[in-house]
């Protein structure tokens, strides 16, 4: 590894960690964190919407503080690894420090570390693969290729998007470093990655490749290729941080010296766009552009530091729960995720108060995994079910249920297709005009009696991917 300016880089990382820790528990759980924990409590080699690593880690963590510490650790990893990448690209002390600071301030990286999940781990994995691949190419030999293989394999057990990264690297090497493909190293890396990912690949094959169906659902929600193209522009100019756009533009120019990396930076967003993927899928390539841009700049001038500081302030205000919920609600159009960590205790208490009026053992059916997870983890309620994603695989309530408490974005007319009597009890509410997705979806509490069919007949209609 080329010399890394550890002191300034670690100072940047430490400042970022302290800031994130200061607001880590300000609101509360994110709906995805509920789902990861509950999924990990149903251990398997895969799920319909994700590989098993994040659920396993979430279940082991068990509580919100540990989850957020792991998310912040991944963010710190992104900061340090980007500085290391700048070093691999020839950057000295100031370039490495600037690269670290840019990643620490970048909205898409700050926002990903709001919660523990597949995205923040995926970012760290991509940058780790970039660093170790660049190092293996620089020093030569076979053994250095073991590291990108291991990191990529672990990454594939977290998120399938790593496969696109590996394909991009393969094309880049084929075009500009074909000599390396004549050695054992890259093939060792590919083999190790495949071996580590094999349990999830087998699970997907046995279960009919549900991840492809999930990807199609997400693509449709994004708006297909055209929708993804619009999101790509948002990534490049807004989620990258408007004051930092010049850094990645300079980085693109610098990468003409490292053309295999330039291929990855260009090819992976194209693949995700054609597939209708979300904007944050190719976001880790920004780390490459930022590292290369920092190398080209090579200094810590007042102008660049001002751009980084301005971006950091906006990122913190928009992407983390820094502001009061009443103000954060008004920023949902820019970034809805902070408000998705707000209001879950109130939600659980509302439903729990109603559940306590019903016969013991009455099952609770929710419209999504966030509601189900909140009622299980925060409400400590048994017999909670949902048809969404992996919850659908875990099945309906056992036996027959003359009465069901239904919660979520259903309508009374929809529920009357399954029950003779449907009573609307109350809408889900939040104080002071605050709003999250539950209110946007008009989540409501219903009591449903006298089912028209058994669960075996109803469950296929209730199951859904989203």
N, C-alpha and C positions, 0 to 999 in steps of 0.2 A: 504494500500500500504506500502510495506517495505520502509525503509528510502532511499531516493534517494539523491545522492550527487549533488544537483542542481547546485552549483557554477561551478565546472569544466565541468559538462555536458553542461550547457548553454554557457560556454565559447567556447567549441568545436562547438556547434551549431551556435553561433554568428559568429565565424570565417568562417565557411562554408557558412553562409548566405551572408556575406560581399564579399567573393570571387565570389560566384555565381552572386550577384548583379552587381559586377564590369564588368562582361562580358555579362550580360543578354541581352543587346540590341546591342551588338557589330556587329552582322550580321543582323538578322531580323526575320521575321515570318518563322515558319515551315509550310509545306503544311497541316499537320494535324490540326494545330491551325486555319487556314482558314476554314477548314471543320467543326470543332467544333463550331465556331462562327456562320457560315451559318446554320448549323443544328439546333442550338439553336434558330435561328430566324424563324424556322419552328417547333414550339414546338409540342411535341407529347409524348406519354408514352413509346415510343421506336422507334428504327430505325432498318434497316435490318442488321446493323453491330455493334450495340452497344445499351446499355440502355441510358436513357435520362439525367443522372446527369451531366456528363462532358459537353455536348452541352449546357445545361441550364446555368451552371456556366460560360462557355465561352461567351455566348451571354450577360450575365449580366456584365461581365468584359468589353467586347467591344473593348479594346485596348491592344496593345502588352505588355506594361509595367505592367498592372494589371494582365494579364495572367502569365507573368513570375514571378511576386511576389507570385502568388498563387502556382506556381510550386515549388518555393524556400521554401515557407511555408510548403508544403508537404514534401520536402526533410528534412527540419528542424524537422518536426514531426517524420520522420523515425529515425533520429539521437537520439532524446530525448526518443522516445518509445523503441528503442533498449537498451538504458541505463536502462530504467525502467524494461525491461524484464530481463536484467542481475541482477538487484536488486531482482526481483521475484525469480530468480534461485539461490539466495544466495550470489550474488556478492557484495563486499564492494566498497568503493569509487574508488580505483584504477581500479578494474574490470569494473565498470560502465563507467569510463572515457575512458578506452581502447575500450570498446564496441562502445561507441559513436564515437570515432576517427576512428575506423575501418569502420563503415558504412559511415562516412563522406568522406573516401578515396576510398571506393570500386567502381570500374568502372561502374558496372551495376546500382548502385544507383546514382552516379554522372551523368551518361548519361541519365537516366530517367528524371532528373530534368532540362535537357536542354530546354524542352518545357512543356507547360501545356497540359496534356492529361490524358487519362485513366490509363496509366501505372504508373505514379508517384503517383496518388491517390490510385491505387490498392496496391502499396507497403505499403503506410501508413495504409491502411485498414487492410491488413494482419497482420502487426506487432501490430496494435491496438487490433485485435482479440486475438492474442497470449498473449499479456500482460493481458488483462482483463479476459481471460479464466484461465490463470495461477493464477491470483488473486482470482477468484471465487473458484477455487479448493483449494486454501490455506486457505481462511477464512471461507468457508462454507456458508450455508444459501441459500436463494432463490434470494434475491434482487441483489446481485452482478452479477448474470447471466443476468440481464437486459442489462448491458453494452455490452457484446460481441454480444448479439442479435441485439441491435440497430446499432452497428458499422458494423456488417455483413450485415444487411438489407440495410443500406446506400451503402455499398460496392457493393451489388448486383445490385443496381441501377446505378452503375458505370461500372462494368465489371462482366460478368457471371462466370469468373474463381473463384470467391469467393465460388461458389457452391462446387468446388473440395476441397477447404480448409475446408469447413464445413464437408464434407464427411470424410476427413482425420481425423479431430478432433473426429468425431463420432466413427470411427474405433479405434482410439487410446484410447478413453474412454472405449469402449466396451472390449478391450483387457486388459487394465491395471487399469482402474478406474471404473469398472462395478458398484461399490457401489454408485457412483454419479448418474448413470443413473436411480437409484431407487428413486431419489428425483425429485422434480418439477423443479429445477433450469435449467438444460440443455434443458429441453423441453420448458420452458418459452423462453429461448434464441432462440431456433429453431422457435418457433411460432412467436416471434416478428420479426425475420429476414424474415420469409415468408410473414408476413403481410405487411412489408415495401416494399418488392420486388413484391408484388402481381400485382400492376398496369402494370409493364413491362411484367410479366408472362402472364397476360391476353392479352396484346397487341401482344405478340409473338404468342400465341395460335390463336387469331383471324386472324393473317396474315400468318398462315401456318408455324410457326417456322422458319423464314428466318435465324435466328442466326445459326442454324445447317447447313444450306447451306453455309453460310459464313465461318463457321469453316471448312467445307470440302474443300472449295477453298483455305483457308490459309494452311491447312494440305498438300494439293497437292503442293502448292508453296514451302513449307518447305522440301518436299521430303518424306512425310509420316513418318512412325515410324523410319525408318533407318536415314532419314535426321534429325529428331528430336533427335535421339540418339547421332548423331555427335554434334548437337548444345548443348546437355546436357553436354558433355565433355568440350565444349568451356566455358559454364557457370561456371562449377566447377573449372576450372584451369586458365582460362584467364579473363573472365568477373568478377570473384570473386576477381581478383588481384593476380598474381603469388606469391608475397611476403606474401600474407595473407592466402594462402592455409593451412599453418600449423595451423592457428587459427581455421579454420572450422574443420580440422581433430581432433584437441584437443576437439573442441566443440562436435563432434559426440561421443567421449568417455565420456564426461561429461554428455551427455543426457541419458546415461544408468541409471542415477538417476531420470530421468524424462521421462519414457519410452513412455508415451502417446504422448509427443512432438516428440520423435524420430520416432514414427510411421508416424506422419504427414510429417516430413522431408523426410522420405523414400518414402512414398506412393504417395504424390502429384507429384513429378517429374516423377514417373513411369506412373501415369495416363496421364499426359500431353505428355509424350514421346510416349505412345501407341496410343494416339489420333493424333500424328503428330503436336503437338503444338509448339509454338515458345519458344526459350530458356528463354526469360524473364518472361514467365508465372509463373514458380515455383521459380523465383529469390528471392522473399521475404523470403523463408525458410533459405536463407543465413543469415538473421538477427538473426534467432534462433541459428544457428551454431556459428555465431560470438559472440553472447551474452554468450552462454554456454562456448565457447572457452576462452573468456575474464575472465569468472569466474574461469575456471581451471588454467589459467595463474596467475591471481590475482596480477599482478604487472605491473609497467610501466618502464621496463628496457630499456636501450639504444638500444638494439637489436630490440625489438618490436616497439619502437617509430621510429626507422630508417626504418623498413619495412613499417610502416604506411605512413611515409613521402614520401618514394620512390613511393609507390603506388599512393598517392595523386598527386604527380607531373605528373606522366604518365597519370593518369585519366583526369586531367585538360587539358593536352596538346592534348589528343586524343578525348575526349568526349565533350569538351566545345569549343566554338569559341575563343580560346585564341591566336592561331597562325594566321599569315596572310593567306588569302584565297588561295594564290598560294601554300603554304606549306600544308594547310589543305586538298587541293585537292589530294595530294599524299598520304594522310592517309585514303582515302575513303575505301580502301580495309579492313582496320582495323575497322573503324566506319564511315559510310557514312552520319550519321545524322547531324553533324554540317554543312556540305555543303548543306543540305536540307533547311537550314535557310538562305542561301545566294543566291542572284541574282533575287529575286522576283520583286523588283522595276524595274530592267532592263527588265525583262520579260513583265511586265505589260505595260511599256512604248513602247516596240516594237510593241505589239499587238494594243495598243491604237492609235499609229500613223497610222497604217493600217486601223483601224476601222473608223477613222475620214475621210477617203477617200471614204467610202461606203455610200449608201443611209441611212438616219436616220431610226432607228428602225431595222436595219439589225441584226438578231440574231447571237450570237457567240456560237459555239459548241466546247467544249473542250474534250480531251480524259480522263481527270481525275479531281478529286475534288480539287486538289491543284491549278491547272491552273484556274479552274472556280472561286475558292475563291480569288485568287490573283487578277484576273481581276475585281471582284466585290468590294473587300475591298481596294486594292491599286490603281487599275485603275479607280475605280468609274464608271464602264461601266454597263449599263443596259442590259437586255436581254441576260444574260449569262447562258448557259445550259451545262449539261454533263449527260452521261448515267451511270456513275459509282455510285454504292452503293445507298445511299439515294437520290442523285440527280436524279437517274433514277425514283424513286417513285414520285418526284415532277413534272415530266412530261416534254414534249417537248414544243417548242414555240407554241403559239396559232396561229390558222389560217394557211395560206400558206406562204412560204418564197421562193420567186424566187431566192434570193441570200443569202448565208450563209457564214460567216467567220468561218473557221474551224481551230482550233489550237491544236497541241499536237502530240502524237506519232503515227499518221496515216501515211499511204503511199498514194500516188496519185492513185494507182491501187485500193486500198480499197475504196477510196472515189468515184471512177468512178462507183462503184456498185450502188451508190445512186444518183449521179448527172451526167448530160450529159457533163457539162464543169467543169473541175477542173484545176485551175491555181495555180502553186506553186509560192508563193510570196517571202518567205525568211525563212531560218532556224533560230531557236532561238539561240542566241549567248551570250557568257559571255566574259568579258575582260581578258587579260593576261593569257590565257590558263586554267582558272579555269573551274571546271566542277561540275555539279550536275546531278540529275537523268534526268532532262529535256534534257540535252545534251546527256546523255547515251542512252536515248530513241529516240534520233534524232527528238525532237519536232520541228515542222515546221508550218508555217502559210500558209493556203490555202484560196483561194476564190473559192467557189462552186456555180455554176448557173444551172438552169433548172433541178430541182429534178425529178427523174424518178417515184417517188411515194410521197404520202402525209406523214406527220409526223406520223399519226396513223399506217401506214404500216412500216415505217422505225424505229420507236422508239424501238420496241421489239428487233431488231437486234443491236441497239446501247447500250441497257442496259447491264450492266455487274457488277459482284461482283469481287472485287480484293482489 
